[in-house]
Amino acid sequence: MISSKDLGSNDGPSVSKTLSPGQHVCKINKITLDVPTFNKDALNLVLHVESEPMGDDFEGFFIDKDNPEKGRYEGQVGRVKTSEYAYSDGVTKSGIKVSRDNDIVRVIKTICSVTKSLSWLEANDNKHETIHEYVEAFASDAPFKDKFIKLCIGGKEYLNKEGYINHDLHLVRTQRGTFNMEAADVHEDHSKLVKYDPDTHIKKKKTDVDSFGGNVPTSSSVSSDFDL
């Protein structure tokens, strides 16, 4: 017999615990350097960010999955590379030398600027021998702690282990006169944050739609494989 009872809840998809590409107001919880597998001399500067609180009905990830007593994040979280491509030493096609370390320091200077913590730069000038030590000191001192900023985040699609599309997040490339981060208190009329455009700022993953029966699943809720 067909019955309309015991159908369970149908409140729609749950709110994702992770950030998706777009314009967001976030705070930086942690900063790390990652070495890409394709080049051991290159580096990614990664921001571990959290959005503004999502409200009482939102249940975020545990802050420490091994110690639930620390509670949960109040906002969506994500790992955001400060550049789509890893920083490395080299020379551009036009013959301009590129310095991995200088590029990373420039990003840290920008973070200090938008979080109103430029005094950290002066206090740490010529104090550290390597970029690893410099970033480690910045991460440890955390002058950015609990300061919300605006970010424009892009992403590269990939399939997670559950077969859903997720995004490898990065700050979008800037054009002259625009920025991919700015202070949260900048009025919209004066904002120079890059305008998010999914057609430009998301790199689509090429998929064989037949293998999904004509439908590629997207991640409306968070996979359990995320670990901030």
C-alpha positions in Angstrom: 0.0 0.0 0.0 1.2 3.5 -0.8 1.4 5.9 2.2 2.5 9.5 2.6 3.5 8.8 6.2 7.1 8.0 7.3 8.7 9.9 4.5 11.2 11.5 6.8 12.2 15.1 6.7 12.3 17.0 3.4 13.8 20.3 4.5 16.1 20.5 1.4 19.9 20.1 1.3 21.8 21.0 4.4 24.1 24.1 4.4 27.6 23.2 3.4 30.2 23.3 6.1 32.8 24.4 3.6 33.2 27.6 1.6 32.5 27.7 -2.1 33.9 30.1 -4.6 32.6 33.6 -4.4 32.9 36.8 -2.4 33.1 36.1 1.3 33.8 37.9 4.6 36.2 35.7 6.5 38.7 35.6 9.3 42.1 33.8 9.0 42.4 31.1 11.6 45.8 29.8 10.4 48.4 30.2 7.7 50.6 27.5 6.3 53.1 26.8 3.5 52.6 23.8 1.3 55.0 22.2 -1.1 53.4 21.1 -4.4 54.2 17.6 -5.5 55.3 18.7 -9.0 58.0 21.1 -7.7 59.8 20.8 -4.4 61.3 24.3 -4.7 57.9 25.9 -5.1 55.5 27.0 -2.3 51.8 27.6 -1.8 50.8 30.1 0.8 47.5 28.7 2.3 44.9 30.6 4.3 42.7 28.5 6.6 39.7 30.7 6.8 36.3 30.8 8.4 33.3 32.8 7.3 31.1 35.0 9.6 28.9 33.0 12.0 26.1 31.2 10.1 23.5 31.3 12.9 22.2 29.0 15.6 20.9 26.4 13.2 24.3 25.9 11.6 26.4 23.0 12.7 30.0 23.5 11.6 33.0 21.1 11.7 34.6 20.3 15.0 37.5 22.7 15.7 39.5 19.7 16.8 38.0 16.4 15.6 40.0 14.5 18.3 38.7 16.8 21.0 35.0 17.6 20.5 34.9 19.5 23.8 36.6 22.4 21.9 33.3 22.9 20.1 32.5 23.6 16.4 33.3 26.4 14.0 30.5 29.0 13.8 31.1 29.6 10.1 32.0 27.8 6.9 35.6 26.9 6.6 38.1 26.4 3.8 41.7 26.2 2.7 42.4 29.0 0.3 45.6 29.3 -1.6 46.7 32.9 -2.1 47.5 32.2 -5.8 46.1 29.7 -8.2 49.7 28.7 -9.1 52.5 27.9 -6.7 55.2 30.6 -6.1 58.6 29.8 -7.6 61.7 31.6 -8.8 61.8 32.2 -12.5 61.7 34.6 -15.4 58.6 35.7 -17.3 58.3 35.6 -21.0 59.1 39.3 -21.1 62.3 38.7 -19.2 61.2 39.9 -15.8 62.7 38.0 -12.9 60.3 36.5 -10.4 61.2 35.8 -6.8 59.2 33.1 -4.8 60.1 34.7 -1.5 59.3 38.2 -2.5 55.9 37.3 -3.9 55.0 35.6 -0.6 56.2 38.6 1.4 54.0 40.8 -0.8 51.0 38.8 0.1 51.8 38.9 3.8 52.2 42.7 3.5 48.7 42.8 1.9 47.3 40.7 4.7 48.9 43.0 7.3 47.5 46.0 5.5 43.8 44.8 5.3 44.0 43.5 9.0 45.6 46.8 10.2 48.6 45.0 11.5 51.5 46.6 9.4 53.5 47.1 12.6 54.3 43.3 12.4 56.2 43.9 9.2 58.4 46.6 10.7 59.1 44.5 13.8 60.1 41.5 11.7 62.1 43.2 9.0 65.5 41.4 8.4 64.8 39.2 11.4 64.4 35.8 9.7 66.8 33.9 7.5 64.3 32.0 5.3 60.8 32.4 4.0 59.8 29.3 6.0 60.9 31.0 9.2 59.2 34.3 8.2 55.8 32.6 7.5 56.1 30.5 10.6 56.7 33.6 12.7 53.7 35.4 11.0 51.5 32.4 11.6 52.6 32.1 15.3 52.2 35.8 16.1 48.9 35.8 14.2 48.4 39.6 14.0 45.4 38.8 11.8 43.6 36.8 14.5 39.8 37.3 14.7 39.9 40.2 12.1 37.4 39.7 9.3 38.3 40.7 5.8 36.7 40.5 2.4 38.0 37.8 -0.1 37.2 37.0 -3.7 37.7 33.3 -4.0 37.9 31.2 -7.2 38.2 27.5 -7.5 39.2 24.5 -9.6 36.7 21.7 -9.8 37.6 18.1 -8.8 35.7 15.0 -7.8 36.0 14.0 -4.2 36.1 10.3 -3.1 32.4 10.2 -2.8 32.0 11.3 -6.5 30.8 14.9 -5.8 32.3 18.0 -7.3 34.3 20.1 -4.8 36.6 23.0 -5.4 40.3 23.6 -4.8 40.1 27.2 -3.6 42.4 30.1 -4.4 42.2 33.9 -4.4 41.4 35.2 -7.8 43.8 37.0 -10.0 43.6 40.7 -9.8 43.5 43.3 -12.6 44.9 46.8 -12.4 43.1 48.8 -9.8 41.4 45.8 -8.1 42.3 43.5 -5.2 41.4 40.0 -4.2 41.2 41.0 -0.5 40.3 44.1 1.4 39.3 45.2 4.9 35.8 44.2 5.9 34.8 47.8 6.8 35.4 49.2 3.3 32.1 50.6 2.1 30.7 49.0 -1.0 30.8 52.3 -2.9 34.5 52.4 -2.4 35.3 48.7 -2.7 38.0 47.7 -5.1 37.5 44.0 -4.5 37.4 41.9 -7.7 33.8 41.2 -8.7 33.2 37.5 -8.6 32.4 35.9 -12.0 31.8 32.1 -12.0 32.5 31.9 -15.7 35.9 33.4 -15.2 36.8 32.3 -11.7 35.9 28.6 -11.8 37.9 26.1 -13.8 35.5 23.3 -14.8 36.5 19.7 -14.6 36.1 17.9 -17.8 33.8 14.9 -17.2 32.2 12.1 -19.2 28.6 12.9 -18.4 27.6 9.4 -19.6 29.4 7.9 -16.6 27.0 9.8 -14.4 23.9 9.0 -16.3 23.8 12.5 -17.7 24.0 14.2 -14.3 27.2 15.3 -12.5 26.6 15.4 -8.8 27.5 18.6 -6.9 28.4 18.9 -3.3 25.5 20.5 -1.5 26.7 19.1 1.8 30.1 18.4 3.2 32.1 15.2 2.7 33.5 13.7 5.8 36.9 13.7 4.2 37.4 17.4 5.0 40.0 18.2 7.7 40.9 21.8 8.3 
